[in-house]
Amino acid sequence: MTRMMVLLPDPDEPTPAPAPKKEKKAASGEAKEVQVSIRKTADDKGMPFGGGMTAVRREMLMRIRAEEDEKWDDYEFCGGQTAETAEAYQNMFATHEEDLECTTDITAVLKTIRGL
């Protein structure tokens, strides 16, 4: 199974302004030098998500992913009228019948209550 994670824009961040349309210029044949530099943002966790996400949103996405990767146990469903269900229901109750005998009387119980 292939999993794909779609990153939506962070609602906490302001929407970037649309890039202005460039006018087409005639090719002049001159080569121009361009210098580009990239700066790493201060991110102490080093998460693979980018795009200016807040730490709260990044943490939320990581928890969702951990939950999706969690191992699940498969169980077999038994309907309410099956033999397995009836057996499990009967096993919930005590199977031996034993008469209980009280070893105290009502006066002993009343004497233990304060204020009487």
C-alpha positions as CSV (number, residue, x, y, z in Angstrom):
1,M,0.0,0.0,0.0
2,T,1.4,3.4,-0.9
3,R,0.8,6.3,1.4
4,M,0.8,9.9,0.2
5,M,0.8,12.9,2.6
6,V,-0.7,16.1,1.2
7,L,0.6,19.3,2.9
8,L,-2.0,22.0,3.0
9,P,-1.0,25.7,3.5
10,D,-0.7,26.6,7.2
11,P,-3.7,28.7,8.2
12,D,-1.6,30.5,10.9
13,E,0.8,31.9,8.2
14,P,-0.2,34.9,6.1
15,T,-1.1,34.2,2.5
16,P,1.8,35.0,0.2
17,A,1.2,37.8,-2.4
18,P,0.8,36.5,-5.9
19,A,3.9,36.9,-8.1
20,P,3.6,39.8,-10.6
21,K,3.4,38.8,-14.2
22,K,6.6,39.3,-16.1
23,E,6.7,40.9,-19.4
24,K,8.3,39.0,-22.2
25,K,11.6,40.5,-23.3
26,A,13.4,39.8,-26.5
27,A,16.4,37.5,-26.0
28,S,19.4,39.8,-26.1
29,G,22.0,37.1,-26.2
30,E,23.8,38.5,-23.2
31,A,24.7,36.2,-20.3
32,K,23.9,37.5,-16.9
33,E,25.3,36.2,-13.6
34,V,22.9,35.4,-10.9
35,Q,23.8,34.6,-7.3
36,V,21.4,32.6,-5.1
37,S,21.8,31.8,-1.4
38,I,19.6,29.7,0.8
39,R,19.3,30.1,4.5
40,K,18.1,27.3,6.8
41,T,15.3,28.4,9.2
42,A,15.7,27.9,12.9
43,D,14.1,24.5,13.4
44,D,15.3,22.6,16.4
45,K,13.5,19.3,15.6
46,G,14.7,19.1,12.0
47,M,11.3,17.9,10.7
48,P,11.0,17.2,7.0
49,F,8.1,19.6,6.6
50,G,8.8,23.1,5.4
51,G,6.9,26.0,4.1
52,G,6.8,28.0,7.4
53,M,4.6,25.6,9.4
54,T,4.1,26.5,13.0
55,A,5.5,24.1,15.6
56,V,1.9,23.2,16.8
57,R,0.8,22.2,13.3
58,R,4.0,20.2,12.7
59,E,3.5,18.4,16.0
60,M,-0.2,17.7,15.1
61,L,0.9,16.2,11.7
62,M,3.5,14.0,13.4
63,R,1.0,12.6,15.9
64,I,-1.5,11.9,13.1
65,R,1.3,10.1,11.1
66,A,2.3,8.1,14.2
67,E,-1.3,7.0,14.8
68,E,-1.6,5.9,11.1
69,D,1.6,3.8,11.5
70,E,0.4,2.2,14.7
71,K,0.0,-1.6,14.6
72,W,-3.7,-2.8,14.8
73,D,-4.9,-6.2,16.0
74,D,-7.5,-7.9,13.9
75,Y,-10.6,-9.4,15.7
76,E,-13.2,-11.7,14.4
77,F,-16.8,-10.5,14.7
78,C,-19.3,-12.9,16.2
79,G,-23.0,-12.0,15.9
80,G,-25.3,-11.9,18.9
81,Q,-26.9,-15.3,18.1
82,T,-23.9,-17.4,17.6
83,A,-22.6,-20.3,19.8
84,E,-19.3,-18.4,20.5
85,T,-21.3,-15.4,21.8
86,A,-23.5,-17.5,24.0
87,E,-20.5,-19.3,25.5
88,A,-18.7,-16.0,26.2
89,Y,-21.9,-14.6,27.8
90,Q,-22.2,-17.7,30.1
91,N,-18.6,-17.5,31.1
92,M,-19.2,-14.0,32.5
93,F,-21.1,-15.4,35.5
94,A,-20.1,-17.6,38.4
95,T,-20.7,-21.3,37.7
96,H,-20.8,-22.7,41.2
97,E,-23.7,-22.1,43.5
98,E,-22.8,-21.9,47.1
99,D,-25.0,-20.8,50.0
100,L,-23.5,-17.9,51.9
101,E,-23.8,-17.6,55.6
102,C,-23.8,-14.4,57.6
103,T,-21.5,-14.4,60.6
104,T,-22.7,-11.1,62.1
105,D,-26.0,-9.9,63.4
106,I,-27.8,-6.5,63.0
107,T,-26.8,-5.2,66.4
108,A,-23.1,-5.6,65.7
109,V,-23.5,-3.6,62.5
110,L,-25.5,-0.9,64.2
111,K,-22.9,-0.6,67.0
112,T,-20.2,0.2,64.4
113,I,-22.2,3.3,63.1
114,R,-21.1,6.5,64.9
115,G,-23.9,8.7,66.2
116,L,-26.5,5.9,66.8
